[in-house]
């Protein structure tokens, strides 16, 4: 079967750095997405990786290793507004997104 | 631009009743999707449409139907609601059906009693 694993919840301090991991087993691979979802709101796109390596976008970076079935989202200089759930999703061989359950990130002052 | 709109925002529905959740996008995207989101689970694809006039089944299609008569609208119908269909429903769209990011509507919170 297809599976996306990510931690259920993480806590970090304002101004610090946090890394959210995602491991996947899917039938085929056409890229990995990270989305942010604030409570009660819709998911919004953060990043897309299809090749191995690090993609940097401001305070957020995303890393992919296809051979290990592994990705992480790195958030730097954490702000209170970064408190949200972070969703990892893999596009499979049918171009359908398989979603993880999300990681709830709690930022403490 | 509005992006994607969904209606209603929330609804309480008696079991056995039918209901249509509406979704409209103004981005001229070809592909549209319906997901449900339940606590502790990832988003699950119900139905999708790669282009106007075509639809396909996702991971959890039973009990739901869709139509795509034009580019902008993608309604989701529950013919006879059951309590297990209590969920938050998100409509999404993307420029194409492949590696493009998906844009999500604000969601419809549905409770079936």
HADDOCK unambig.tbl for C-alpha pairs under 7 A between the chains (distance, minus, plus):
assign (segid A and resid 30 and name CA) (segid B and resid 99 and name CA) 6.97 0.50 0.50
assign (segid A and resid 41 and name CA) (segid B and resid 106 and name CA) 6.17 0.50 0.50
assign (segid A and resid 42 and name CA) (segid B and resid 104 and name CA) 5.95 0.50 0.50
assign (segid A and resid 42 and name CA) (segid B and resid 105 and name CA) 6.38 0.50 0.50
assign (segid A and resid 42 and name CA) (segid B and resid 106 and name CA) 5.18 0.50 0.50
assign (segid A and resid 42 and name CA) (segid B and resid 107 and name CA) 6.63 0.50 0.50
assign (segid A and resid 43 and name CA) (segid B and resid 104 and name CA) 6.38 0.50 0.50
assign (segid A and resid 44 and name CA) (segid B and resid 103 and name CA) 6.91 0.50 0.50
assign (segid A and resid 45 and name CA) (segid B and resid 101 and name CA) 6.69 0.50 0.50
assign (segid A and resid 95 and name CA) (segid B and resid 97 and name CA) 6.88 0.50 0.50
assign (segid A and resid 95 and name CA) (segid B and resid 98 and name CA) 5.47 0.50 0.50
assign (segid A and resid 99 and name CA) (segid B and resid 42 and name CA) 5.03 0.50 0.50
assign (segid A and resid 99 and name CA) (segid B and resid 43 and name CA) 5.69 0.50 0.50
assign (segid A and resid 100 and name CA) (segid B and resid 42 and name CA) 4.83 0.50 0.50
assign (segid A and resid 101 and name CA) (segid B and resid 40 and name CA) 5.84 0.50 0.50
assign (segid A and resid 101 and name CA) (segid B and resid 41 and name CA) 4.62 0.50 0.50
assign (segid A and resid 101 and name CA) (segid B and resid 42 and name CA) 3.76 0.50 0.50
assign (segid A and resid 102 and name CA) (segid B and resid 42 and name CA) 6.68 0.50 0.50
